[in-house]
Amino acid sequence: MTISVCTECLFEVLVIGERGVGKTSFITRYVNMRFKEEYTASIGVDFALKTIEWDNKTVGHTMSRVYYKEDTGAFVVFDTTKMETLEAASQWKHDLDSKVRLACGSPVPAVLLANKCDQTEGNKELSSLMDNYCKEKGFLGWFETSAKDNPNVDEAGAFLMENMLRIDRGLSSRDNEKDRINTSQSKATFKCC
């Protein structure tokens, strides 16, 4: 007899950045695989749901914007045609780190998105700057993306998802260890992350 276990994970991902950098367009491209030409400003909070099959298992993936509550990952977006939004991305990351933490107290994994790369010619200065910038600011990494033309949108999503799954599995296995009764020790010790 074979028993099949299906584990479903629900991750809330925050997508933050300055007005007009392409947050809603990125979400629409990633979740619905389309791009809307007309610009409509988002007011308040946008929610979208994407279900992903990962290692032959279905994983629920919720993306939300402008809502700091129980998030397990984040995209911080800036506009490559407006470099002042890169400095603002640093402020968004700082705000994220000060307000959102994983259960163990660590900052949520965050990926920096250099959006609208379709509107700039292969910016070599940007590439050399970004690796150092990400290390300095605490980002997992960065991707040049275009919600319009779709380069690296899925790759950025997969990268963040892999890191969230790795963290979730690590925390889950530690949580399971804490729940076990250890008869060989009289005093249990607990560690986070």
C-alpha positions in Angstrom: 0.0 0.0 0.0 1.3 3.4 -1.0 0.4 6.5 0.9 0.6 9.8 -1.0 1.1 12.9 1.1 0.3 16.3 -0.4 1.7 19.3 1.4 0.4 22.7 0.4 2.3 25.8 1.3 0.8 29.3 1.3 3.3 32.1 1.0 2.4 35.8 1.2 4.8 37.9 -0.9 4.9 41.6 -0.5 5.6 43.7 -3.6 6.8 47.2 -2.7 8.4 50.2 -4.2 7.8 53.8 -5.3 4.7 54.8 -7.3 4.9 54.0 -11.0 7.8 51.5 -10.9 5.6 48.7 -12.2 4.6 46.7 -9.1 1.0 46.0 -10.4 2.3 45.2 -13.9 4.9 42.8 -12.4 2.2 41.1 -10.4 -0.1 40.9 -13.4 2.7 39.5 -15.6 3.8 36.9 -13.0 0.3 35.8 -12.0 -1.8 36.1 -15.1 1.0 36.1 -17.8 -0.2 39.2 -19.4 0.6 42.9 -19.6 -1.8 45.8 -19.7 -0.7 48.8 -21.9 -2.8 51.4 -20.1 -1.6 52.7 -16.8 -4.0 52.6 -13.9 -2.7 53.7 -10.5 -3.3 51.2 -7.7 -4.8 52.7 -4.6 -4.6 50.7 -1.4 -3.9 47.0 -1.6 -3.8 44.6 -4.5 -4.0 40.8 -4.0 -3.4 38.1 -6.5 -3.1 34.3 -6.3 -0.8 32.1 -8.2 -0.6 28.3 -7.8 2.7 26.8 -8.7 3.6 23.1 -9.2 6.9 22.5 -7.5 8.6 19.1 -7.5 5.3 17.6 -8.6 3.5 19.2 -5.7 1.2 22.2 -5.9 2.2 25.2 -4.0 -0.1 28.1 -3.4 1.5 31.5 -3.8 -0.2 34.7 -2.8 1.3 38.0 -3.7 0.1 41.1 -2.0 1.2 44.8 -2.2 1.4 47.4 0.5 0.4 45.2 3.4 2.9 44.3 6.1 1.3 41.3 7.8 2.7 37.7 8.1 4.6 38.0 4.8 7.2 35.3 4.0 9.0 37.1 1.2 9.2 40.3 -0.7 10.0 41.9 -4.0 11.3 45.5 -3.8 10.9 47.1 -7.2 12.6 50.1 -8.8 12.4 51.6 -12.2 15.6 51.4 -14.3 14.6 54.6 -16.2 14.4 56.6 -12.9 17.5 55.9 -10.9 16.2 57.9 -7.9 13.8 55.0 -7.3 16.8 52.8 -6.5 17.6 55.0 -3.5 13.9 54.7 -2.5 14.2 50.9 -2.8 16.8 51.1 -0.1 14.3 52.9 2.1 11.6 50.4 1.3 14.0 47.6 2.3 14.9 49.3 5.6 11.2 49.7 6.3 10.5 46.1 5.4 13.3 44.9 7.7 12.1 47.0 10.6 8.4 45.9 10.3 8.3 42.3 9.0 10.1 39.3 10.5 10.0 35.6 10.1 8.8 33.5 13.1 12.5 33.0 14.1 13.2 36.8 14.1 15.1 36.9 10.8 14.2 39.4 8.1 12.0 38.1 5.3 13.9 37.1 2.2 13.8 40.0 -0.3 14.7 40.2 -4.0 15.4 43.5 -5.7 13.7 43.9 -9.2 15.3 46.4 -11.7 12.0 46.8 -13.6 11.4 48.3 -17.1 14.7 47.0 -18.5 13.0 47.0 -21.9 13.3 50.8 -21.9 17.1 50.9 -21.3 19.9 49.7 -23.4 22.0 47.0 -21.6 23.2 49.2 -18.7 26.6 47.8 -17.8 27.0 50.3 -15.0 23.8 49.0 -13.4 25.1 45.4 -13.4 28.3 46.2 -11.6 26.5 48.4 -9.1 23.7 45.9 -8.3 25.7 43.0 -6.9 27.4 45.3 -4.3 24.2 47.1 -3.6 22.3 43.9 -2.8 25.0 42.7 -0.4 25.1 46.0 1.3 21.3 46.3 1.7 20.6 42.7 2.5 18.8 41.5 -0.6 19.1 37.8 -1.6 19.8 39.0 -5.2 18.5 41.1 -8.0 16.9 40.6 -11.5 16.5 43.0 -14.4 12.8 42.5 -15.3 10.3 43.9 -17.7 6.6 43.3 -17.0 6.0 44.3 -20.6 8.4 42.0 -22.4 8.6 39.3 -19.7 12.4 38.8 -19.2 13.3 37.3 -15.8 9.8 37.7 -14.3 9.4 33.9 -13.8 13.0 33.5 -12.9 12.7 36.1 -10.1 9.6 34.4 -8.8 11.3 31.0 -8.9 14.4 32.4 -7.1 12.3 33.9 -4.3 10.1 30.8 -4.1 13.1 28.5 -3.8 14.5 30.6 -0.9 11.1 30.8 0.9 10.7 27.0 0.5 14.2 26.4 1.8 13.6 28.6 4.8 10.1 27.1 5.4 11.4 23.6 5.3 14.2 24.5 7.7 11.8 26.1 10.1 9.3 23.3 9.8 11.9 20.6 10.6 13.1 22.6 13.6 9.5 23.1 14.7 8.9 19.3 14.4 12.0 18.7 16.5 10.7 21.0 19.3 7.4 19.1 19.3 9.1 15.7 19.9 9.5 14.3 23.4 13.2 13.6 24.1 13.5 11.0 26.8 17.3 11.0 26.9 17.5 14.6 28.1 15.9 16.1 31.1 16.0 19.7 29.8 15.0 20.7 26.3 16.8 23.5 24.5 15.2 25.6 21.8 16.9 27.5 19.0 15.5 29.7 16.3 17.0 29.8 12.8 
